[in-house]
Amino acid sequence: MVRWILQILALVGFGVLLGFIGLTMTLNLFDFVDSWSRQLSRSSLNRLWGLPDQDPAGVRQGPGFQFARFLVGGGVLLLGAAAIVGGIVLLVQGPLD
């Protein structure tokens, strides 16, 4: 019984972590997206392909970057919410064995 409760709490905790990461990516909390755009603008792959360094604000305002940010951030946020809801359902349902 105790092992089952610990597994449920671990699932809920993992869901909270995923939800927080997704929320951070989607809403640009703590300048998370800004740091990624800086890294992408000065990427070593750009130099390898012969592309010039870009302005981080230009990368951030690009439609592909914004679409990917909301798609990945929203997906991670939804996965976290699903893990939390699944953990609560398993907690209310009782042990499976």
RODO-2510 file (C-alpha; in nm, 4 decimals, decimal comma):
residues 97
     n   res          X          Y          Z
     1     m     0,0000     0,0000     0,0000
     2     v     0,2789     0,2421     0,0894
     3     r     0,4655     0,1605    -0,2330
     4     w     0,1503     0,2342    -0,4337
     5     i     0,1043     0,5731    -0,2646
     6     l     0,4697     0,6601    -0,3274
     7     q     0,4306     0,5719    -0,6966
     8     i     0,1206     0,7918    -0,7223
     9     l     0,2977     1,0814    -0,5506
    10     a     0,5944     1,0381    -0,7850
    11     l     0,3582     1,0493    -1,0845
    12     v     0,1879     1,3640    -0,9563
    13     g     0,5248     1,5248    -0,8805
    14     f     0,6514     1,4404    -1,2285
    15     g     0,3316     1,5893    -1,3731
    16     v     0,3835     1,9091    -1,1740
    17     l     0,7408     1,9304    -1,3024
    18     l     0,6304     1,8777    -1,6639
    19     g     0,3508     2,1300    -1,6225
    20     f     0,5894     2,3888    -1,4813
    21     i     0,8374     2,3373    -1,7663
    22     g     0,5555     2,3656    -2,0216
    23     l     0,4193     2,6783    -1,8577
    24     t     0,7679     2,8280    -1,8504
    25     m     0,8156     2,7590    -2,2209
    26     t     0,4710     2,8817    -2,3243
    27     l     0,4630     3,2041    -2,1227
    28     n     0,8385     3,2827    -2,1342
    29     l     0,8725     3,2858    -1,7563
    30     f     1,2217     3,3578    -1,6218
    31     d     1,3374     3,4585    -1,9756
    32     f     1,3550     3,0897    -2,0666
    33     v     1,2641     3,1467    -2,4323
    34     d     1,4943     3,4474    -2,4571
    35     s     1,7926     3,2370    -2,3582
    36     w     1,7005     2,9704    -2,6146
    37     s     1,6680     3,2329    -2,8877
    38     r     2,0128     3,3680    -2,7965
    39     q     2,1580     3,0192    -2,8213
    40     l     1,9873     2,9543    -3,1546
    41     s     2,0994     3,2871    -3,3000
    42     r     2,4651     3,2140    -3,2238
    43     s     2,4591     2,8418    -3,2896
    44     s     2,7724     2,6629    -3,4037
    45     l     2,5576     2,4865    -3,6645
    46     n     2,4940     2,8238    -3,8284
    47     r     2,8669     2,8758    -3,8642
    48     l     2,9100     2,5219    -3,9941
    49     w     2,6474     2,5830    -4,2640
    50     g     2,7930     2,9252    -4,3445
    51     l     2,4970     3,1235    -4,2105
    52     p     2,5657     3,4553    -4,0360
    53     d     2,4794     3,5115    -3,6721
    54     q     2,1251     3,6422    -3,6324
    55     d     1,9682     3,8897    -3,3966
    56     p     1,8063     3,7036    -3,1017
    57     a     1,4991     3,9282    -3,1219
    58     g     1,4602     3,8391    -3,4885
    59     v     1,4787     3,4690    -3,4086
    60     r     1,2251     3,5121    -3,1280
    61     q     0,9800     3,6971    -3,3559
    62     g     1,0058     3,4424    -3,6375
    63     p     0,6827     3,2529    -3,7057
    64     g     0,8524     2,9127    -3,6947
    65     f     1,0100     2,9802    -3,3561
    66     q     0,6820     3,1042    -3,2074
    67     f     0,4864     2,8099    -3,3482
    68     a     0,7412     2,5606    -3,2173
    69     r     0,7495     2,7328    -2,8783
    70     f     0,3731     2,7134    -2,8330
    71     l     0,3521     2,3619    -2,9766
    72     v     0,6271     2,2166    -2,7581
    73     g     0,5404     2,4222    -2,4490
    74     g     0,1700     2,3474    -2,4782
    75     g     0,2362     1,9794    -2,5405
    76     v     0,4581     1,9493    -2,2344
    77     l     0,2015     2,1431    -2,0301
    78     l    -0,0762     1,9056    -2,1410
    79     l     0,1382     1,5997    -2,0664
    80     g     0,1999     1,7333    -1,7174
    81     a    -0,1704     1,7965    -1,6643
    82     a    -0,2523     1,4455    -1,7887
    83     a     0,0016     1,2958    -1,5463
    84     i    -0,1478     1,4919    -1,2571
    85     v    -0,5051     1,3925    -1,3450
    86     g    -0,3979     1,0307    -1,3957
    87     g    -0,2270     1,0275    -1,0581
    88     i    -0,5333     1,1702    -0,8853
    89     v    -0,7606     0,9160    -1,0566
    90     l    -0,5324     0,6293    -0,9507
    91     l    -0,5197     0,7656    -0,5966
    92     v    -0,8985     0,7826    -0,5708
    93     q    -0,9507     0,4463    -0,7456
    94     g    -0,7412     0,2500    -0,4996
    95     p    -0,4673    -0,0086    -0,5404
    96     l    -0,4636    -0,2045    -0,8634
    97     d    -0,3660    -0,5370    -0,7071
***
